[in-house]
Amino acid sequence: MTLTRRAVPLVAATAAVGLLAAACSSSGSTSPSASAATFTKGGTVTVYQTGDFEFIDPGRMYVTNADDFGQLMFRQLVSYKVAPGETTTIVPDLATNLGVASNDDKTWTYTIQPGIKYANGAVITTADIKWAIERTYSPLITSGAFSSGGYGASVLVGGSSYTGPYGGKQLASIETPNSTTIIFHTTKPYPDFPYLMALSGVSAPVPQTADTKTAYNKDPLASGPYMIPSGGYAKGKSLTLVRNPYFDPKTDPNNPAYPNGFQFNFTEDPNVVDQRMIADQPADQASLELTNGIQPANIPQVLSSPQLLKRVVQGPNGCEYYIAINMKRVPNQTEREALQYAFNKQSWREALGGQTYGAYASTMLPPTIHGYQAFNLFPAPATGDPTKAKQLLTQAGVPSPTLSYAFAQTPTNTKAAEAFQAGMGAAGIHITLDPIPQASYYTTVGDISKPYDLIDGGWCPDWPSALTILPALFAGSAIIPQGNVNWSQMNIPAVNTALSSAEIIQNQTQADAAWGALDKQIMGYSPALPGVYSSTFALYGSKIQNAFLSENFGLTDLAGVAVAP
């Protein structure tokens, strides 16, 4: 199985989620001065996003806005390059290189730079990295890439049965012969291991002495250029970052850390943010929209203004938004196929922001990913085909089903959910809306005991491969009680076998063909309603410099921005 990560729950035009947008070559628009080598240090960036982070504990971050934020606070063995058009390139961070492979790519050795310090002045050691990874195997530390029962559990030897270090047990497949060397042993050849170590939070150090288990999410120890000051985090309201006095920029040339700090605002109405950004008054000129995106009502004004378009980060971001169908609750395949034809993608997308939100999807692999093949097993106009849907429902013996639909509660999402409800209603399908607070959305729908028939979802690859999408979303082995991301709860033996076979293909051409065929095989069971291959469309203020799209996060790359004097 492979790592993947979740997109920020649908919020207006920003299709945030990111991950390594494989073959995506566009970095989005940048500010006029983005080509400059350096920018002035100083200033504070105000960041607007709809709702708080689900987690800021690096071991639990698995949503792309938190990943973007994480590069400000945490260092790790390997990171992504902070430069326009190069955001899917990995570079050494704490480590001196991308890792040394041996034993047929089943052993990976890293040496870290000596003397790098946390925000409390303590020196980072490889024992801290070992502890950080081991703790994520604990059932207490849900949501992260290595959460118990998830993909990461099967990567390292012994990981499948390991339950974390809190009972005193260590994972023997992570060795730390000295304070600067760490060695990993994988269960099979794993040439993509450096990409795994680059995944936000995975290899970010956590010293055992600072680990407060679940409470670590309230005040994690910074190892990167910024830290949270005392009292700087008001859950659900705001978060402040200031410079880490022990950060040595000479050890991290990749992270420019131009601003003196960041101020995150979680409560401002997105429409108000849009209008303030458009007006560009002095108090708002060093601000940017992260997950908000430009709201649908304001998109025409922005599109019609050349001056405003100069202050927009935009472009395809390699992610996809879709609606998962819980196959355990909707076991009738013909009924699931009826939903495909009933889905009015046009009205749903219009509520979210229209064409700027992304192109209509018909596959689970986005076009920016290795392995993508274009196909549409359920051809219907963008407005849906209610007549065909009704025929299938009658054939299935459920002419008028009632289904629950879970979505993250924001004003825009609510409008999209209502549009979805109306579209399904045209085919005689009754949709019960179940709004969930955005800050706890994925935690809630990740609990497989919750009674949701349809789940609003978004996914971005962790790196440019179908390997980081299909197994996590559709393999039976990916289903876990808490932190589940196989929201369809798909568990088809033939698909499971095919996924396992595709994962070990090392020839790229053969792997691409296998993944493309698997996408079609999976969609044949109708486990999800593909929505859009998403794009980002977000404003920033006139004093923000070097604003560019991270194809890794599907958002403005926070590590790159600067503030003009």
GUTORVEX-759667 format. One record per residue (C-alpha): residue in three letters; z, y, x. Coordinates in steps of 0.05 Angstrom, whole numbers, plus 5000, padded with zeros to 4 digits. Each point is the difference from the previous one (the first is absolute). Example, Ala and Ser with C-alpha at 12.3 -4.5 7.8 and 13.67 -1.06 7.14 Angstrom:
Ala515649105246Ser498750695027
***
This chain:
Met500050005000Thr499250705022Leu503250664994Thr497850504950Arg503150614970Arg500450344935Ala496950654980Val504050574974Pro500249904924Leu494150354967Val500950755005Ala494250454982Ala494350065048Thr503449765063Ala498749265006Ala505549935050Val501049355032Gly496749915060Leu499949495049Leu495249895047Ala493850174965Ala495849525037Ala492950235008Cys501250674969Ser497050505048Ser501450654963Ser506450365018Gly499650494944Ser499550755008Thr504350365051Ser502250715010Pro495150455037Ser504149945064Ala500949254998Ser495549905060Ala504750405045Ala503749605052Thr506850284985Phe503550444950Thr506050465002Lys506849664994Gly504750284948Gly500850124927Thr502249564943Val495249614955Thr501849934927Val497549344971Tyr499449894925Gln499949314971Thr501349724931Gly506649645004Asp504349775058Phe498449475051Glu501849304976Phe502849855069Ile500850375066Asp503249415035Pro494449815048Gly500949264986Arg498950124926Met494450515001Tyr493949684968Val496950574960Thr495150455035Asn503350674990Ala506349725033Asp495749715056Asp497050695011Phe507050315001Gly502549455045Gln495850205059Leu503950655002Met506749655006Phe498849335033Arg496649735061Gln497649285006Leu496649555050Val493050214979Ser497650574955Tyr493650294972Lys496450565034Val501450704973Ala493050305002Pro494550144949Gly495349414993Glu504349565044Thr505849834954Thr498449254999Thr500449955076Ile506549715027Val503350275062Pro506449835038Asp506350354977Leu506749735025Ala496049465037Thr495950115062Asn493949654971Leu497649664936Gly503249345020Val498249445047Ala497649364967Ser500849305027Asn500449284974Asp493650074960Asp502450654968Lys506449684976Thr504550365049Trp500250765004Thr504050385053Tyr501750745000Thr503450445051Ile503050644974Gln500950665037Pro507150045028Gly504950554981Ile497150224933Lys505750244956Tyr502050024927Ala502250644967Asn507349835018Gly498449955074Ala500349245005Val494549655039Ile495149574962Thr499749275023Thr495849404980Ala506249694970Asp499750564948Ile492849814983Lys501949274994Trp505850184954Ala495650474959Ile495049444986Glu505349474989Arg503850424949Thr493850054955Tyr500449244989Ser506650104964Pro499749964924Leu503750665001Ile494250375032Thr494749944946Ser493250334997Gly497950015073Ala494449635034Phe504749455024Ser504249954937Ser502549314985Gly494549554973Gly494550505014Tyr494349995049Gly504050175061Ala504649424991Ser494649515020Val497250385059Leu505449855051Val502349305018Gly506149824958Gly499250604956Ser498649624935Ser507149744998Tyr503650585034Thr504550444957Gly501850565048Pro505250155053Tyr505950214957Gly503049305002Gly499449995076Lys493549615006Gln494250255043Leu492649854995Ala498349615063Ser492750194997Ile501850725019Glu502450005072Thr503050595038Pro500949775073Asn502050715019Ser500750694969Thr492750185008Thr496449344985Ile498949674933Ile496149364987Phe497549754933His497849294983Thr495549914940Thr498749384959Lys492550025013Pro495050415041Tyr500950724979Pro495050475034Asp501850554951Phe507350015021Pro499650715030Tyr497850254931Leu506149674970Met504550365050Ala496550654982Leu501649934926Ser504950554983Gly507249805009Val498849285023Ser501950105073Ala504050654992Pro506749885036Val506649944963Pro506249905043Gln504949494973Thr505750505007Ala496550494953Asp497749494948Thr503650124934Lys495549504964Thr497650284933Ala503750655013Tyr495650125061Asn494950284952Lys504450614989Asp500350225072Pro495649605049Leu500650165074Ala494050385025Ser496149795062Gly494050454990Pro499050755007Tyr503950194937Met506649824969Ile503850134935Pro505650495011Ser506949904969Gly499250114925Gly492550045007Tyr498349484949Ala501350134926Lys497549364967Gly494850154947Lys499750745018Ser498450165072Leu500049775072Thr500450435063Leu497649815070Val501850385063Arg498349865072Asn503449415034Pro503250325062Tyr499249355040Phe492649914986Asp496050045064Pro492750194985Lys497949745069Thr501449294975Asp495750094938Pro493650405013Asn497049734935Asn504950364954Pro499150765009Ala506050194956Tyr497650724992Pro504750254945Asn507350135011Gly501449624936Phe497949764932Gln502850144931Phe498349474947Asn500450214927Phe500349444948Thr501250404936Glu494650544994Asp495149914943Pro493149815030Asn496350514957Val504750555025Val498849775072Asp492550034989Gln500350724975Arg504550215056Met495449685051Ile493950324968Ala503350685000Asp502149905072Gln505650515001Pro503850075066Ala505749554978Asp495149434987Gln495150075057Ala503549475043Ser500149494944Leu495949384984Glu499249504944Leu501549285020Thr500149524941Asn499050544947Gly492650115011Ile496350534961Gln501549914927Pro494149854953Ala500550664964Asn499450385065Ile494449605033Pro494250414970Gln503150645027Val500549715070Leu493049694999Ser497050664980Ser503350395057Pro497149955071Gln506350335026Leu504649504967Leu495749415023Lys501350225071Arg507449834987Val498949314972Val501249325033Gln495149534967Gly496249355008Pro500149264985Asn506349695026Gly498949264999Cys504849864944Glu499149744930Tyr503650114935Tyr499949464947Ile504049694943Ala503049325014Ile500149494944Asn506349565002Met496749314995Lys506649674981Arg500750464940Val492550014983Pro498049295018Asn493749984957Gln494250155047Thr495350194943Glu505150514977Arg500450285070Glu492450055002Ala500250384935Leu504450525033Gln494550115052Tyr495150214946Ala505150404960Phe501950435060Asn497350714991Lys499850205073Gln496750664985Ser505550294957Trp505449705046Arg496850325062Glu498950664965Ala507450044985Leu501549885073Gly495250525027Gly492949774988Gln494949855054Thr504250295055Tyr505049454988Gly495249465023Ala494049574982Tyr500649474946Ala502149325028Ser497749304981Thr502949615059Met506849945031Leu497450145070Pro498050745009Pro493450165033Thr503550255063Ile502749315017His497049445042Gly498149454952Tyr498150454941Gln494349754957Ala497350384940Phe500449624935Asn502150104927Leu502049384962Phe501650394937Pro494350494991Ala501650544950Pro498850744995Ala505350465029Thr502250144929Gly501349264988Asp496849514952Pro504849924940Thr495249554963Lys499649495057Ala507650055008Lys501249844927Gln495349405004Leu503949725059Leu506750134966Thr497849624939Gln497549445044Ala506850005035Gly503649954933Val503650675010Pro496050514960Ser505350545003Pro504749905060Thr505850465018Leu501150105075Ser505050415040Tyr497550485053Ala504550245058Phe498250645036Ala503450525044Gln502350574957Thr496750665019Pro496450494953Thr493249795025Asn501649264999Thr502550064929Lys493450314979Ala496249445036Ala504449474966Glu498650314933Ala492650005014Phe500549275020Gln503949854937Ala494750344957Gly494349645035Met503249324989Gly501650194928Ala492550074986Ala499549255013Gly506049844956Ile504849915059His506850334989Ile503150285064Thr507450155004Leu501350525054Asp505849885048Pro500950615045Ile504249905063Pro502850555046Gln495350065059Ala505449965053Ser501949314976Tyr493349774974Tyr498149465050Thr507149745004Thr500049914925Val493249674992Gly501449595062Asp505449634961Ile496249414970Ser505149924944Lys497850664969Pro496049914935Tyr493650385018Asp493349724979Leu495950545036Ile502250365062Asp496950645028Gly498949875074Gly496850275063Trp498749685067Cys497750205069Pro498649535058Asp504850005058Trp494149965046Pro492449934991Ser499749294972Ala499949654934Leu505549585032Thr504750584984Ile498250024926Leu498349354965Pro505649545025Ala505650484983Leu497350174932Phe497749314977Ala502949435040Gly505249584965Ser504449995062Ala500550764996Ile503949974935Ile507350175013Pro505750184951Gln501050705027Gly495150455036Asn494149604973Val493150315006Asn496049434970Trp500950364935Ser495049544967Gln504549425019Met493649625015Asn501349305026Ile493549604998Pro499949405048Ala492650075015Val500850745016Asn506249875042Thr496349485042Ala494050465009Leu504550585021Ser503649575051Ser493349785029Ala497150705004Glu506250265037Ile498649595062Ile492550155007Gln499450395065Asn492450124998Gln499250684966Thr493449844966Gln502649354972Ala506550324979Asp496450564963Ala495849504962Ala506249594981Trp503950614977Gly494250264958Ala499349324966Leu507549984989Asp499950684966Lys494949734951Gln503849354990Ile506550384986Met496750484951Gly497149404964Tyr507149874974Ser500650734977Pro506950145030Ala499150755002Leu495950584973Pro496850375058Gly500450754989Val497550455056Tyr498749975074Ser504350605012Ser499050675034Thr504750555021Phe499450724976Ala505950445019Leu501250735016Tyr503650325058Gly502050725014Ser496250495044Lys505049965057Ile499549245005Gln495749805059Asn497149335021Ala500549714930Phe495949364998Leu499749354960Ser503549415030Glu495849394984Asn506349615017Phe504250314945Gly494850294953Leu503750665004Thr500250625043Asp502449775068Leu506850345005Ala500649865074Gly493950435015Val501350644960Ala502050665032Val502150684973Ala496150625021Pro504450565029
***
